[in-house]
């Protein structure tokens, strides 16, 4: 999940990073296995090919705003590339939207089928639409997320675990929670082709932005059925 340069370059770099991650996973797994063949080059190569094929089958492309049929097909652990229009909002913007809802006023953006990326960018370099654009910790939005999901928001992009209230709201509204790679903001920004502030400009970096993305890489953490990658990964690790 390593987007850079043009579309082809982004894809090539992603494939290289994906292979590297897969290799590291296999190395870690083999270190724990008791099979006497674990150090065999043939054994390693076979497991690596199986892993890469599985990851390839888990790779999906979707367009935002999202359709319910797209979300239904997503499963926890899937690698997903998002292309289309999404919005950015962090805790300050969420708090303001939440207060607006409490005052029975109209929100500045349409929630139906919307994808919200928990991100506040750094200043853009000359010639670029946006600066570093890495995800922020999702728990900061947990107080507000269920309300927005009930209003039609279909996907959230952030990092880290979510509260039970958010998980319940995801299932209730057939939504999805994605994770973006933390610490890779400069690379992720290269998947953003346009950016404009649409409201709450006084919040600075935390203003709500409408951004256009192309093959923006994320992983499904919680799918519409409530399957949670963080939980399943821990269980799988404990069984090894």
C-alpha positions as CSV (number, residue, x, y, z in Angstrom):
1,X,0.0,0.0,0.0
2,X,2.5,2.5,-1.2
3,X,1.2,5.1,-3.6
4,X,3.7,7.3,-5.5
5,X,4.1,9.3,-8.7
6,X,1.7,8.4,-11.5
7,X,-1.0,5.7,-11.5
8,X,1.4,3.1,-12.9
9,X,4.2,4.1,-10.6
10,X,1.8,4.0,-7.6
11,X,0.7,0.6,-8.6
12,X,4.2,-0.7,-9.0
13,X,5.4,0.7,-5.8
14,X,2.4,-0.7,-4.0
15,X,3.1,-4.1,-5.4
16,X,6.7,-3.9,-4.2
17,X,5.6,-2.8,-0.7
18,X,2.8,-5.5,-0.6
19,X,5.4,-8.2,-1.5
20,X,7.7,-6.9,1.2
21,X,5.0,-6.9,3.8
22,X,3.9,-10.4,2.8
23,X,7.5,-11.6,3.1
24,X,7.8,-10.2,6.6
25,X,4.6,-11.9,7.6
26,X,5.8,-15.2,6.3
27,X,9.2,-14.8,8.0
28,X,7.4,-14.1,11.3
29,X,5.1,-17.0,10.9
30,X,7.8,-19.4,10.0
31,X,9.9,-18.4,13.0
32,X,7.1,-19.6,15.3
33,X,6.3,-22.8,13.4
34,X,7.8,-26.1,14.7
35,X,8.0,-27.7,11.3
36,X,11.6,-28.9,10.6
37,X,11.1,-27.8,7.0
38,X,10.4,-24.1,7.9
39,X,13.9,-23.0,6.8
40,X,13.6,-24.8,3.4
41,X,13.7,-22.4,0.5
42,X,11.0,-24.4,-1.3
43,X,8.8,-24.3,1.8
44,X,9.2,-20.6,2.1
45,X,8.6,-20.0,-1.6
46,X,5.4,-22.1,-1.6
47,X,4.0,-20.3,1.4
48,X,4.9,-16.9,-0.1
49,X,3.1,-17.7,-3.4
50,X,0.0,-18.9,-1.5
51,X,0.0,-15.7,0.6
52,X,0.4,-13.4,-2.4
53,X,-2.4,-15.1,-4.2
54,X,-4.7,-14.8,-1.2
55,X,-3.8,-11.1,-1.0
56,X,-4.5,-10.6,-4.7
57,X,-7.9,-12.1,-4.3
58,X,-8.6,-9.7,-1.4
59,X,-7.8,-6.6,-3.5
60,X,-10.7,-4.5,-4.6
61,X,-11.4,-1.2,-6.3
62,X,-14.4,1.0,-5.4
63,X,-15.7,4.4,-6.3
64,X,-16.8,7.1,-3.8
65,X,-19.5,8.1,-3.0
66,X,-20.2,4.4,-2.2
67,X,-23.0,2.2,-3.2
68,X,-24.4,-0.3,-0.8
69,X,-23.6,-3.1,-3.2
70,X,-19.9,-2.1,-3.0
71,X,-19.9,-2.1,0.8
72,X,-21.7,-5.5,1.0
73,X,-18.8,-7.1,-1.0
74,X,-16.1,-5.8,1.3
75,X,-14.8,-8.1,4.0
76,X,-12.5,-7.4,6.9
77,X,-8.9,-7.7,5.7
78,X,-9.6,-6.7,2.1
79,X,-7.1,-4.4,0.4
80,X,-9.2,-1.6,-1.2
81,X,-8.4,1.2,-3.6
82,X,-10.8,4.2,-3.5
83,X,-11.3,6.5,-6.4
84,X,-13.7,9.5,-6.4
85,X,-14.8,12.2,-4.0
86,X,-14.4,11.9,-0.2
87,X,-14.4,14.5,2.6
88,X,-11.8,15.1,5.4
89,X,-12.8,16.0,8.9
90,X,-11.2,15.6,12.3
91,X,-12.5,16.0,15.8
92,X,-13.1,19.8,15.8
93,X,-15.1,19.5,12.6
94,X,-17.0,16.5,13.9
95,X,-17.8,18.4,17.1
96,X,-19.2,21.3,15.1
97,X,-21.3,19.0,12.9
98,X,-22.6,17.2,16.0
99,X,-23.6,20.5,17.5
100,X,-25.3,21.6,14.3
101,X,-27.4,18.4,14.3
102,X,-28.3,19.1,17.9
103,X,-29.6,22.5,16.9
104,X,-31.7,20.9,14.1
105,X,-29.8,22.8,11.4
106,X,-28.7,21.6,8.0
107,X,-25.1,20.2,7.8
108,X,-22.7,21.9,5.4
109,X,-22.1,18.6,3.5
110,X,-24.3,15.8,2.4
111,X,-23.9,12.7,4.6
112,X,-25.7,10.2,2.4
113,X,-23.2,7.6,1.0
114,X,-20.3,9.8,2.1
115,X,-16.8,8.7,2.9
116,X,-15.1,10.7,5.6
117,X,-11.3,10.6,6.0
118,X,-10.1,11.5,9.5
119,X,-7.3,13.8,8.4
120,X,-6.0,17.3,8.7
121,X,-3.3,18.0,6.1
122,X,-0.1,19.9,6.4
123,X,0.4,22.9,4.1
124,X,0.7,22.0,0.4
125,X,4.0,22.3,-1.5
126,X,4.0,24.4,-4.6
127,X,2.2,22.7,-7.4
128,X,0.6,20.1,-5.1
129,X,-3.1,20.1,-4.1
130,X,-2.4,19.1,-0.5
131,X,0.3,18.5,2.0
132,X,1.0,15.4,4.0
133,X,-2.3,13.6,4.5
134,X,-1.9,10.8,7.0
135,X,-4.8,9.5,9.1
136,X,-5.5,10.5,12.6
137,X,-6.6,8.3,15.5
138,X,-10.2,7.3,15.0
139,X,-11.2,7.2,18.6
140,X,-11.3,11.0,18.7
141,X,-14.4,10.8,16.5
142,X,-16.1,7.9,18.4
143,X,-18.5,10.2,20.2
144,X,-19.8,11.7,17.0
145,X,-19.6,8.9,14.5
146,X,-22.7,6.9,15.3
147,X,-24.9,10.0,14.7
148,X,-23.3,10.7,11.3
149,X,-23.6,7.0,10.4
150,X,-27.3,7.1,11.2
151,X,-27.6,10.1,8.9
152,X,-26.2,8.1,5.9
153,X,-22.4,8.2,6.2
154,X,-21.2,5.0,4.6
155,X,-17.4,4.8,5.3
156,X,-14.8,6.2,7.6
157,X,-11.0,6.2,7.1
158,X,-8.7,6.5,10.1
159,X,-6.4,4.4,12.2
160,X,-6.9,2.4,15.4
161,X,-9.8,0.7,17.2
162,X,-13.4,1.9,17.5
163,X,-15.8,1.9,20.4
164,X,-18.7,-0.6,20.7
165,X,-21.1,2.2,19.9
166,X,-19.4,2.9,16.6
167,X,-19.1,-0.8,15.8
168,X,-22.9,-1.2,16.4
169,X,-23.6,1.8,14.2
170,X,-21.5,0.3,11.4
171,X,-23.6,-2.9,11.4
172,X,-26.9,-1.0,11.9
173,X,-26.2,1.2,8.9
174,X,-24.4,-1.3,6.7
175,X,-21.3,0.9,6.7
176,X,-17.6,0.2,6.8
177,X,-14.4,1.3,8.6
178,X,-11.2,1.5,6.7
179,X,-7.7,2.0,8.0
180,X,-5.0,4.0,6.1
181,X,-1.3,3.5,6.7
182,X,-0.2,5.7,9.6
183,X,3.1,7.5,9.1
184,X,2.8,7.5,5.3
185,X,1.0,10.9,4.9
186,X,3.4,12.2,2.2
187,X,2.9,9.1,0.1
188,X,-0.9,9.0,0.6
189,X,-1.1,12.7,-0.5
190,X,0.1,11.6,-3.9
191,X,-3.2,9.8,-4.4
192,X,-5.1,13.1,-3.9
193,X,-5.6,15.0,-7.1
194,X,-7.8,17.8,-5.9
195,X,-8.5,19.5,-2.6
196,X,-10.8,22.4,-1.6
197,X,-12.1,23.7,1.7
198,X,-15.9,23.5,1.7
199,X,-16.7,24.7,5.3
200,X,-15.3,25.6,8.7
201,X,-12.4,27.4,7.2
202,X,-11.7,29.0,10.6
203,X,-10.6,25.6,11.9
204,X,-7.5,25.8,9.7
205,X,-6.1,22.4,9.0
206,X,-9.2,20.8,10.6
207,X,-11.6,22.5,8.1
208,X,-13.7,20.2,6.1
209,X,-12.2,19.5,2.7
210,X,-13.6,17.9,-0.4
211,X,-10.9,15.9,-2.0
212,X,-10.6,13.9,-5.2
213,X,-8.6,10.6,-4.8
214,X,-7.3,8.1,-7.3
215,X,-6.5,4.6,-6.1
216,X,-6.3,5.6,-2.5
217,X,-5.1,2.5,-0.6
218,X,-6.9,1.4,2.6
219,X,-7.6,-1.9,4.4
220,X,-11.1,-2.9,5.6
221,X,-10.9,-3.1,9.4
222,X,-14.6,-3.5,10.2
223,X,-17.0,-4.6,7.5
224,X,-20.7,-4.2,7.3
225,X,-21.4,-7.4,9.1
226,X,-19.3,-6.4,12.1
227,X,-16.2,-8.6,11.3
228,X,-13.3,-6.8,12.9
229,X,-9.8,-7.3,11.6
230,X,-8.1,-6.3,14.8
231,X,-10.0,-9.0,16.7
232,X,-9.6,-11.8,14.1
233,X,-5.9,-11.0,13.8
234,X,-5.3,-11.3,17.5
235,X,-7.2,-14.6,17.6
236,X,-5.3,-16.0,14.6
237,X,-2.0,-15.0,16.2
238,X,-3.0,-16.6,19.6
239,X,-3.7,-19.9,17.8
240,X,-0.2,-20.1,16.3
